[in-house]
Amino acid sequence: MKKLFPPLLALGLLLFFFLAYILKLKQFDLLLLLTFGIGLAVYDFYLSYKDNKDQR
């Protein structure tokens, strides 16, 4: 559990940072890019967690 906290904290801070922009932006293309960026971060977190789980 200790190894899971820092990546979760980083992911949460990234989501919180992007959320302010997502709520204020009115341009669809930039919203799409920010959403894609968040999706990539979540996917990378999932792959890292899956690899760590498999190594145990």
C-alpha positions in Angstrom: 0.0 0.0 0.0 2.9 2.4 0.7 4.1 2.0 -2.9 0.6 2.8 -4.2 0.2 6.2 -2.4 2.7 8.4 -4.3 1.4 7.5 -7.8 -2.2 7.9 -6.6 -1.4 11.3 -5.1 0.4 12.4 -8.4 -2.6 11.2 -10.5 -5.0 13.1 -8.2 -3.0 16.3 -8.3 -2.9 16.1 -12.1 -6.6 15.5 -12.3 -7.2 18.4 -9.9 -4.9 20.7 -12.0 -6.6 19.8 -15.3 -10.1 20.1 -13.8 -9.8 23.8 -13.4 -9.0 24.2 -17.1 -11.7 21.7 -18.2 -14.4 23.6 -16.3 -13.4 27.0 -17.8 -12.6 26.1 -21.4 -15.3 26.5 -24.0 -13.3 25.1 -27.0 -14.1 21.5 -27.7 -10.8 20.6 -29.3 -8.8 21.7 -26.2 -11.2 19.9 -23.9 -10.6 16.8 -26.0 -6.8 17.2 -25.7 -7.0 17.6 -21.9 -9.3 14.6 -21.6 -7.0 12.5 -23.7 -4.0 13.6 -21.6 -5.9 12.6 -18.4 -6.8 9.3 -20.1 -3.1 8.6 -20.9 -2.1 9.3 -17.3 -4.7 7.0 -15.9 -3.7 4.3 -18.4 -0.1 4.6 -17.5 -1.0 4.4 -13.8 -3.0 1.2 -14.6 -0.2 -0.4 -16.5 2.4 0.5 -13.8 0.1 -1.0 -11.1 -0.6 -4.1 -13.1 3.2 -4.6 -13.7 3.9 -4.2 -10.0 1.2 -6.6 -9.1 2.5 -9.2 -11.5 6.0 -9.0 -10.1 5.0 -9.9 -6.6 
